[in-house]
Amino acid sequence: MNIRPVYLIFEFMTYVLFIACLWHAARQNKYRALELIVSLIYGVSLELMTIRQLSAYQYGQFLVMLDDAPLAIGMGWAVIIYSAMAFSERIQMPEAARPLLDALLALNIDLSMDTIAIRLQMWTWGVLGLNQEWFGVPWGNFWAWFIVVSSYSAFVRALRPWRADRIRGWLYAPLAMLLSLIVLAVTNRLYSSVLAPSGLGFVGTAALLGGGLAIVLSVRLRVLHPGPPERIVIAVPLAFHLFFMAAGIAYGFYAQVPALGVIGVLMLLIGIGVHLWPSLAAGSQRSAAPQE
């Protein structure tokens, strides 16, 4: 088995992040740990389902494979969803808008990550050229990312009242996963059967993401829990950004396509800025407080 060292580093990174998130979740309560573990199963399941449903991409050879999907990819989904939901819970906003913010936080990572990952051949997208659509990444990928994160976040949050019941408390997260997989299967079919053949892949994806962003920006966002970011919550996006930026530099991808470097730096700065916002808001609130 010949596995590229960069793949092994990526796997090790996701395992460490998952363990750290699990420790963080378990310190809160058993249900947060349950949500994280189920999101790992969800991540692997959605990959296997999408590969079979669309046959649009395939993975390279990683150390630990679960059929056609690397375990590290499932862990990547789990920690990204976990960190996004943990951050949005610090923000005062309508409950229905939280899943949209979660999805946008995840896309902040993927917009720069996927362009480098395909050049490392961690996964490959059929016959799409590296100069097509989003630097070789199909528009449908971002459509799916938004659906994956927002649907799981929405169903988990909607079903959390079940935790008050001794039996249903263990069932709400698996049910959220099943419902999310159904939503993903339906929306995947919509995209592949209607939008993509009609040449509306970009339009549909832009409408979905733009609509989500417009809703998040239209509500009055306020910091519910001011203060510095929790280490694991900011460590997850930071680790993904820095790993793929390092790979982009080391393998010369940024030199070949400078726009990828611009996107990488921009997404990193946006991600850091968003995660530091609660602590900046805390400082502004203190300075605005009346002096006695």
C-alpha positions as a Markdown table, in Angstrom:
| # | Residue | x | y | z |
|---|---|---|---|---|
| 1 | Met | 0.0 | 0.0 | 0.0 |
| 2 | Asn | 1.6 | 3.2 | -1.2 |
| 3 | Ile | 0.1 | 6.2 | 0.6 |
| 4 | Arg | 1.4 | 9.7 | 0.0 |
| 5 | Pro | 2.9 | 11.3 | 3.2 |
| 6 | Val | 0.6 | 14.4 | 2.8 |
| 7 | Tyr | -2.4 | 12.1 | 3.1 |
| 8 | Leu | -1.0 | 10.6 | 6.3 |
| 9 | Ile | -0.5 | 14.0 | 7.7 |
| 10 | Phe | -4.0 | 15.0 | 6.8 |
| 11 | Glu | -5.4 | 11.8 | 8.4 |
| 12 | Phe | -3.4 | 12.4 | 11.6 |
| 13 | Met | -4.7 | 15.9 | 11.8 |
| 14 | Thr | -8.3 | 14.9 | 11.5 |
| 15 | Tyr | -7.9 | 12.2 | 14.1 |
| 16 | Val | -6.4 | 14.6 | 16.6 |
| 17 | Leu | -9.1 | 17.2 | 15.9 |
| 18 | Phe | -11.8 | 14.6 | 16.4 |
| 19 | Ile | -10.4 | 13.4 | 19.7 |
| 20 | Ala | -10.1 | 17.0 | 20.9 |
| 21 | Cys | -13.7 | 17.8 | 19.8 |
| 22 | Leu | -14.9 | 14.6 | 21.5 |
| 23 | Trp | -13.1 | 15.6 | 24.8 |
| 24 | His | -14.6 | 19.1 | 24.5 |
| 25 | Ala | -18.1 | 17.7 | 23.9 |
| 26 | Ala | -17.9 | 15.1 | 26.7 |
| 27 | Arg | -17.1 | 17.9 | 29.1 |
| 28 | Gln | -20.4 | 19.5 | 28.3 |
| 29 | Asn | -22.7 | 16.6 | 28.3 |
| 30 | Lys | -23.2 | 13.1 | 26.9 |
| 31 | Tyr | -25.6 | 14.4 | 24.2 |
| 32 | Arg | -23.0 | 16.7 | 22.7 |
| 33 | Ala | -20.7 | 13.7 | 22.4 |
| 34 | Leu | -23.5 | 11.7 | 20.8 |
| 35 | Glu | -24.1 | 14.4 | 18.2 |
| 36 | Leu | -20.4 | 14.4 | 17.3 |
| 37 | Ile | -20.2 | 10.6 | 17.0 |
| 38 | Val | -23.3 | 10.5 | 14.9 |
| 39 | Ser | -21.9 | 13.3 | 12.7 |
| 40 | Leu | -18.9 | 11.1 | 12.0 |
| 41 | Ile | -21.2 | 8.3 | 10.9 |
| 42 | Tyr | -23.2 | 10.9 | 8.9 |
| 43 | Gly | -20.0 | 12.1 | 7.2 |
| 44 | Val | -19.0 | 8.6 | 6.1 |
| 45 | Ser | -22.5 | 7.7 | 5.1 |
| 46 | Leu | -23.1 | 10.7 | 3.0 |
| 47 | Glu | -19.9 | 10.2 | 1.1 |
| 48 | Leu | -20.7 | 6.6 | 0.3 |
| 49 | Met | -24.2 | 7.5 | -0.7 |
| 50 | Thr | -23.1 | 10.4 | -2.9 |
| 51 | Ile | -20.4 | 8.3 | -4.6 |
| 52 | Arg | -22.9 | 5.7 | -5.5 |
| 53 | Gln | -25.8 | 8.1 | -6.4 |
| 54 | Leu | -23.8 | 10.4 | -8.6 |
| 55 | Ser | -20.5 | 8.7 | -9.4 |
| 56 | Ala | -19.1 | 12.2 | -9.7 |
| 57 | Tyr | -15.9 | 11.8 | -7.8 |
| 58 | Gln | -13.6 | 9.3 | -6.2 |
| 59 | Tyr | -11.0 | 9.3 | -3.4 |
| 60 | Gly | -7.4 | 8.5 | -3.4 |
| 61 | Gln | -5.9 | 5.8 | -1.2 |
| 62 | Phe | -5.8 | 6.7 | 2.5 |
| 63 | Leu | -4.5 | 4.6 | 5.4 |
| 64 | Val | -8.0 | 3.8 | 6.8 |
| 65 | Met | -10.7 | 3.3 | 4.2 |
| 66 | Leu | -14.3 | 2.4 | 4.8 |
| 67 | Asp | -15.2 | 0.9 | 1.4 |
| 68 | Asp | -14.7 | 3.9 | -1.0 |
| 69 | Ala | -14.6 | 6.6 | 1.6 |
| 70 | Pro | -11.6 | 7.5 | 3.9 |
| 71 | Leu | -12.4 | 7.6 | 7.6 |
| 72 | Ala | -10.5 | 10.9 | 7.8 |
| 73 | Ile | -13.1 | 12.5 | 5.5 |
| 74 | Gly | -15.9 | 11.4 | 7.9 |
| 75 | Met | -14.0 | 12.9 | 10.8 |
| 76 | Gly | -13.4 | 16.0 | 8.8 |
| 77 | Trp | -17.1 | 16.5 | 8.3 |
| 78 | Ala | -17.7 | 15.8 | 12.0 |
| 79 | Val | -15.3 | 18.3 | 13.4 |
| 80 | Ile | -16.2 | 21.0 | 10.9 |
| 81 | Ile | -19.9 | 20.7 | 11.7 |
| 82 | Tyr | -19.1 | 20.5 | 15.5 |
| 83 | Ser | -17.0 | 23.7 | 15.5 |
| 84 | Ala | -19.5 | 25.6 | 13.3 |
| 85 | Met | -22.4 | 24.7 | 15.6 |
| 86 | Ala | -20.4 | 25.5 | 18.7 |
| 87 | Phe | -19.5 | 29.0 | 17.3 |
| 88 | Ser | -23.0 | 29.9 | 16.2 |
| 89 | Glu | -24.4 | 29.0 | 19.7 |
| 90 | Arg | -22.4 | 32.0 | 21.0 |
| 91 | Ile | -24.4 | 34.3 | 18.7 |
| 92 | Gln | -27.8 | 35.7 | 19.5 |
| 93 | Met | -29.9 | 35.2 | 16.4 |
| 94 | Pro | -33.1 | 33.5 | 15.3 |
| 95 | Glu | -32.9 | 29.8 | 15.8 |
| 96 | Ala | -33.9 | 29.1 | 12.2 |
| 97 | Ala | -30.9 | 31.1 | 10.9 |
| 98 | Arg | -28.3 | 29.2 | 12.9 |
| 99 | Pro | -28.0 | 26.3 | 10.4 |
| 100 | Leu | -27.4 | 28.8 | 7.7 |
| 101 | Leu | -24.5 | 30.4 | 9.6 |
| 102 | Asp | -23.1 | 26.9 | 10.3 |
| 103 | Ala | -23.2 | 26.1 | 6.6 |
| 104 | Leu | -21.5 | 29.3 | 5.7 |
| 105 | Leu | -18.7 | 28.7 | 8.2 |
| 106 | Ala | -18.1 | 25.3 | 6.7 |
| 107 | Leu | -18.0 | 26.8 | 3.2 |
| 108 | Asn | -15.4 | 29.3 | 4.4 |
| 109 | Ile | -13.1 | 26.2 | 4.8 |
| 110 | Asp | -14.1 | 24.4 | 1.7 |
| 111 | Leu | -13.8 | 27.3 | -0.8 |
| 112 | Ser | -10.0 | 27.1 | -0.4 |
| 113 | Met | -9.6 | 23.5 | 0.7 |
| 114 | Asp | -11.2 | 21.7 | -2.2 |
| 115 | Thr | -9.1 | 23.5 | -4.8 |
| 116 | Ile | -5.9 | 22.3 | -3.3 |
| 117 | Ala | -7.2 | 18.8 | -2.3 |
| 118 | Ile | -8.0 | 18.0 | -5.9 |
| 119 | Arg | -4.6 | 19.0 | -7.0 |
| 120 | Leu | -3.2 | 16.7 | -4.4 |
| 121 | Gln | -5.5 | 14.0 | -5.9 |
| 122 | Met | -7.0 | 13.4 | -2.4 |
| 123 | Trp | -10.2 | 13.2 | -4.5 |
| 124 | Thr | -10.9 | 13.7 | -8.2 |
| 125 | Trp | -14.0 | 15.1 | -9.9 |
| 126 | Gly | -14.6 | 13.0 | -13.0 |
| 127 | Val | -13.6 | 14.8 | -16.2 |
| 128 | Leu | -13.8 | 18.4 | -15.0 |
| 129 | Gly | -10.7 | 20.3 | -15.9 |
| 130 | Leu | -8.7 | 22.2 | -13.3 |
| 131 | Asn | -9.5 | 25.5 | -15.1 |
| 132 | Gln | -13.3 | 24.8 | -15.1 |
| 133 | Glu | -16.0 | 26.1 | -12.7 |
| 134 | Trp | -14.4 | 26.9 | -9.3 |
| 135 | Phe | -10.7 | 26.2 | -10.3 |
| 136 | Gly | -11.6 | 22.5 | -11.0 |
| 137 | Val | -14.3 | 22.1 | -8.3 |
| 138 | Pro | -17.9 | 21.8 | -9.6 |
| 139 | Trp | -20.5 | 24.2 | -8.4 |
| 140 | Gly | -22.5 | 21.3 | -7.2 |
| 141 | Asn | -19.9 | 20.6 | -4.5 |
| 142 | Phe | -20.7 | 23.8 | -2.7 |
| 143 | Trp | -24.4 | 23.2 | -3.2 |
| 144 | Ala | -24.0 | 19.8 | -1.4 |
| 145 | Trp | -21.8 | 21.3 | 1.4 |
| 146 | Phe | -24.5 | 23.8 | 2.2 |
| 147 | Ile | -27.2 | 21.2 | 2.3 |
| 148 | Val | -25.0 | 18.7 | 4.3 |
| 149 | Val | -24.2 | 21.1 | 7.1 |
| 150 | Ser | -27.4 | 23.2 | 7.3 |
| 151 | Ser | -29.7 | 20.1 | 7.2 |
| 152 | Tyr | -27.9 | 18.2 | 9.9 |
| 153 | Ser | -27.6 | 21.3 | 12.1 |
| 154 | Ala | -31.3 | 22.2 | 11.6 |
| 155 | Phe | -32.6 | 18.7 | 12.4 |
| 156 | Val | -30.3 | 18.3 | 15.5 |
| 157 | Arg | -31.4 | 21.6 | 16.9 |
| 158 | Ala | -35.1 | 20.9 | 16.2 |
| 159 | Leu | -34.9 | 17.5 | 17.9 |
| 160 | Arg | -32.8 | 18.5 | 20.9 |
| 161 | Pro | -35.9 | 18.7 | 23.1 |
| 162 | Trp | -36.0 | 14.9 | 22.9 |
| 163 | Arg | -33.1 | 14.9 | 25.3 |
| 164 | Ala | -35.6 | 15.3 | 28.1 |
| 165 | Asp | -36.8 | 11.8 | 27.5 |
| 166 | Arg | -34.8 | 8.8 | 28.7 |
| 167 | Ile | -35.2 | 6.8 | 25.5 |
| 168 | Arg | -35.7 | 9.5 | 22.8 |
| 169 | Gly | -32.6 | 11.3 | 24.2 |
| 170 | Trp | -30.5 | 8.6 | 22.4 |
| 171 | Leu | -32.5 | 8.7 | 19.2 |
| 172 | Tyr | -32.7 | 12.3 | 18.2 |
| 173 | Ala | -29.2 | 12.5 | 16.7 |
| 174 | Pro | -29.5 | 9.3 | 14.6 |
| 175 | Leu | -32.9 | 10.5 | 13.4 |
| 176 | Ala | -31.4 | 13.9 | 12.5 |
| 177 | Met | -28.7 | 12.0 | 10.5 |
| 178 | Leu | -31.3 | 9.9 | 8.6 |
| 179 | Leu | -33.5 | 12.9 | 7.8 |
| 180 | Ser | -30.4 | 14.8 | 6.6 |
| 181 | Leu | -29.4 | 11.9 | 4.3 |
| 182 | Ile | -32.9 | 11.9 | 2.8 |
| 183 | Val | -32.7 | 15.7 | 2.2 |
| 184 | Leu | -29.2 | 15.3 | 0.6 |
| 185 | Ala | -30.3 | 12.5 | -1.6 |
| 186 | Val | -33.3 | 14.5 | -2.9 |
| 187 | Thr | -31.4 | 17.7 | -3.4 |
| 188 | Asn | -28.5 | 15.8 | -5.1 |
| 189 | Arg | -31.0 | 14.4 | -7.5 |
| 190 | Leu | -32.5 | 17.8 | -8.1 |
| 191 | Tyr | -29.1 | 19.3 | -8.9 |
| 192 | Ser | -27.9 | 16.5 | -11.1 |
| 193 | Ser | -31.2 | 15.9 | -13.0 |
| 194 | Val | -32.5 | 19.5 | -13.3 |
| 195 | Leu | -30.0 | 22.2 | -12.6 |
| 196 | Ala | -26.8 | 20.8 | -14.0 |
| 197 | Pro | -28.3 | 19.5 | -17.4 |
| 198 | Ser | -30.0 | 22.9 | -17.8 |
| 199 | Gly | -26.8 | 24.8 | -17.4 |
| 200 | Leu | -28.1 | 26.3 | -14.1 |
| 201 | Gly | -25.6 | 24.7 | -11.8 |
| 202 | Phe | -23.9 | 28.0 | -11.0 |
| 203 | Val | -27.1 | 29.9 | -10.7 |
| 204 | Gly | -28.7 | 27.4 | -8.4 |
| 205 | Thr | -25.7 | 27.2 | -6.2 |
| 206 | Ala | -25.3 | 31.0 | -6.1 |
| 207 | Ala | -28.9 | 31.4 | -5.2 |
| 208 | Leu | -28.7 | 28.9 | -2.4 |
| 209 | Leu | -25.5 | 30.3 | -0.9 |
| 210 | Gly | -26.4 | 33.9 | -1.6 |
| 211 | Gly | -29.8 | 33.4 | -0.1 |
| 212 | Gly | -28.3 | 31.9 | 3.0 |
| 213 | Leu | -25.8 | 34.7 | 3.4 |
| 214 | Ala | -28.5 | 37.4 | 2.8 |
| 215 | Ile | -30.6 | 35.9 | 5.6 |
| 216 | Val | -27.7 | 35.7 | 8.0 |
| 217 | Leu | -26.7 | 39.3 | 7.3 |
| 218 | Ser | -30.3 | 40.5 | 7.5 |
| 219 | Val | -30.9 | 39.4 | 11.1 |
| 220 | Arg | -29.4 | 41.4 | 13.9 |
| 221 | Leu | -26.4 | 39.4 | 15.0 |
| 222 | Arg | -25.3 | 40.0 | 18.6 |
| 223 | Val | -22.8 | 38.2 | 20.7 |
| 224 | Leu | -24.6 | 36.0 | 23.3 |
| 225 | His | -21.4 | 34.8 | 25.1 |
| 226 | Pro | -18.6 | 37.4 | 24.7 |
| 227 | Gly | -15.0 | 36.5 | 25.2 |
| 228 | Pro | -12.1 | 34.9 | 23.4 |
| 229 | Pro | -12.8 | 31.9 | 21.1 |
| 230 | Glu | -12.7 | 28.4 | 22.6 |
| 231 | Arg | -9.5 | 26.8 | 21.5 |
| 232 | Ile | -10.9 | 23.8 | 19.8 |
| 233 | Val | -13.7 | 25.8 | 18.0 |
| 234 | Ile | -11.1 | 28.0 | 16.3 |
| 235 | Ala | -8.5 | 25.3 | 16.0 |
| 236 | Val | -10.6 | 23.3 | 13.6 |
| 237 | Pro | -10.9 | 25.9 | 10.8 |
| 238 | Leu | -7.4 | 27.2 | 11.5 |
| 239 | Ala | -6.0 | 23.7 | 11.1 |
| 240 | Phe | -7.7 | 23.1 | 7.8 |
| 241 | His | -6.8 | 26.5 | 6.4 |
| 242 | Leu | -3.1 | 26.2 | 7.4 |
| 243 | Phe | -2.7 | 22.6 | 6.2 |
| 244 | Phe | -4.0 | 23.3 | 2.7 |
| 245 | Met | -2.2 | 26.7 | 2.5 |
| 246 | Ala | 1.0 | 24.9 | 3.4 |
| 247 | Ala | 0.3 | 22.3 | 0.8 |
| 248 | Gly | -0.5 | 24.9 | -1.8 |
| 249 | Ile | 2.9 | 26.6 | -1.2 |
| 250 | Ala | 4.9 | 23.4 | -0.8 |
| 251 | Tyr | 3.6 | 21.8 | -4.0 |
| 252 | Gly | 3.7 | 25.0 | -6.0 |
| 253 | Phe | 0.0 | 25.3 | -6.6 |
| 254 | Tyr | -0.1 | 28.9 | -5.5 |
| 255 | Ala | 2.8 | 29.7 | -7.8 |
| 256 | Gln | 1.0 | 28.0 | -10.8 |
| 257 | Val | -2.3 | 29.7 | -10.0 |
| 258 | Pro | -1.8 | 32.8 | -7.9 |
| 259 | Ala | -5.6 | 33.2 | -7.5 |
| 260 | Leu | -5.6 | 30.1 | -5.3 |
| 261 | Gly | -3.2 | 31.8 | -2.9 |
| 262 | Val | -5.4 | 34.9 | -2.8 |
| 263 | Ile | -8.4 | 32.8 | -2.0 |
| 264 | Gly | -6.6 | 30.8 | 0.6 |
| 265 | Val | -5.4 | 33.9 | 2.4 |
| 266 | Leu | -8.8 | 35.6 | 2.1 |
| 267 | Met | -10.7 | 32.7 | 3.5 |
| 268 | Leu | -8.2 | 32.4 | 6.4 |
| 269 | Leu | -8.6 | 36.0 | 7.3 |
| 270 | Ile | -12.4 | 35.9 | 7.1 |
| 271 | Gly | -12.4 | 32.8 | 9.2 |
| 272 | Ile | -10.1 | 34.3 | 11.9 |
| 273 | Gly | -12.1 | 37.5 | 11.8 |
| 274 | Val | -15.4 | 35.8 | 12.4 |
| 275 | His | -14.1 | 33.7 | 15.2 |
| 276 | Leu | -12.4 | 36.7 | 16.9 |
| 277 | Trp | -15.6 | 38.8 | 16.6 |
| 278 | Pro | -17.1 | 37.7 | 20.0 |
| 279 | Ser | -13.9 | 38.8 | 21.8 |
| 280 | Leu | -13.8 | 42.1 | 19.9 |
| 281 | Ala | -17.5 | 42.7 | 20.7 |
| 282 | Ala | -16.7 | 42.1 | 24.4 |
| 283 | Gly | -14.1 | 44.8 | 24.3 |
| 284 | Ser | -16.4 | 47.3 | 22.6 |
| 285 | Gln | -19.2 | 46.5 | 25.1 |
| 286 | Arg | -16.8 | 47.2 | 28.0 |
| 287 | Ser | -15.6 | 50.5 | 26.5 |
| 288 | Ala | -19.2 | 51.5 | 25.8 |
| 289 | Ala | -20.3 | 50.8 | 29.4 |
| 290 | Pro | -21.0 | 53.9 | 31.5 |
| 291 | Gln | -18.2 | 54.8 | 33.8 |
| 292 | Glu | -19.1 | 55.4 | 37.4 |
